Amino acid sequence: SAVISQKPSRDICQRGTSLTIQCQVDSQVTMMFWYRQQPGQSLTLIATANQGSEATYESGFVIDKFPISRPNLTFSTLTVSNMSPEDSSIYLCSVAPGTAYAEQYFGPGTRLTVT
Amino acid sequence: KQEVTQIPAALSVPEGENLVLNCSFTDSAIYNLQWFRQDPGKGLTSLLLIQSSQREQTSGRLNASLDKSSGRSTLYIAASQPGDSATYLCAVSGGADGLTFGKGTHLIIQP
């Protein structure tokens, strides 16, 4: 298993600004993922962030809007850039220790409100 | 593109009942299927993971089955308790590309 923490747990931001969300894992993992959960909706994958390579973005998500860093095997950041009210969501990171067959574990999420 | 559907969207039952939550997916080429619960304002808690080669997994009062060829999974909850009230999410993995989630079943167990 893996224990994941995220900072901040919540934030209220003004439109046009940027917020960087941090994800810390208690063990080294190769595969890390970022998801978004819009109000009343399920989770949607934003990108896969594997250490040592560029993040891979899903359709509808671009690097200029959601830049990701993965400096080591226990840490990653997701930045939400030039925010608008439509970016108000819960952002969650997850890890899959081991292989693609592994169970995924999720952080507690960051609740973002953009005014 | 993989699509995951969960039925019912919401369910309310009296305490003590056994219940079944359903999940279906369109592409049977999956690595595994995972069931989660999400409590209001909280992150996700993994309940059960079923590998593509497995038929079922059990943990306590929970039993999850997988019929990969028909694209279906069920989560069986025995002797439900008010603490089981949460949103239950089904998600499938196609490999190293993250999970595809259903919209969830919002479950309420009445005391």
HADDOCK unambig.tbl for C-alpha pairs under 7 A between the chains (distance, minus, plus):
assign (segid A and resid 33 and name CA) (segid B and resid 98 and name CA) 6.59 0.50 0.50
assign (segid A and resid 41 and name CA) (segid B and resid 103 and name CA) 6.41 0.50 0.50
assign (segid A and resid 42 and name CA) (segid B and resid 101 and name CA) 6.61 0.50 0.50
assign (segid A and resid 42 and name CA) (segid B and resid 102 and name CA) 6.58 0.50 0.50
assign (segid A and resid 42 and name CA) (segid B and resid 103 and name CA) 4.78 0.50 0.50
assign (segid A and resid 42 and name CA) (segid B and resid 104 and name CA) 6.93 0.50 0.50
assign (segid A and resid 43 and name CA) (segid B and resid 101 and name CA) 6.11 0.50 0.50
assign (segid A and resid 45 and name CA) (segid B and resid 98 and name CA) 6.75 0.50 0.50
assign (segid A and resid 48 and name CA) (segid B and resid 97 and name CA) 6.62 0.50 0.50
assign (segid A and resid 48 and name CA) (segid B and resid 98 and name CA) 6.92 0.50 0.50
assign (segid A and resid 100 and name CA) (segid B and resid 95 and name CA) 5.06 0.50 0.50
assign (segid A and resid 100 and name CA) (segid B and resid 96 and name CA) 5.01 0.50 0.50
assign (segid A and resid 101 and name CA) (segid B and resid 31 and name CA) 5.94 0.50 0.50
assign (segid A and resid 101 and name CA) (segid B and resid 32 and name CA) 6.41 0.50 0.50
assign (segid A and resid 101 and name CA) (segid B and resid 95 and name CA) 7.00 0.50 0.50
assign (segid A and resid 103 and name CA) (segid B and resid 49 and name CA) 6.28 0.50 0.50
assign (segid A and resid 105 and name CA) (segid B and resid 46 and name CA) 6.76 0.50 0.50
assign (segid A and resid 106 and name CA) (segid B and resid 43 and name CA) 6.68 0.50 0.50
assign (segid A and resid 106 and name CA) (segid B and resid 44 and name CA) 5.86 0.50 0.50
assign (segid A and resid 107 and name CA) (segid B and resid 43 and name CA) 6.20 0.50 0.50
assign (segid A and resid 108 and name CA) (segid B and resid 42 and name CA) 5.97 0.50 0.50
assign (segid A and resid 108 and name CA) (segid B and resid 43 and name CA) 4.16 0.50 0.50
assign (segid A and resid 109 and name CA) (segid B and resid 43 and name CA) 5.65 0.50 0.50
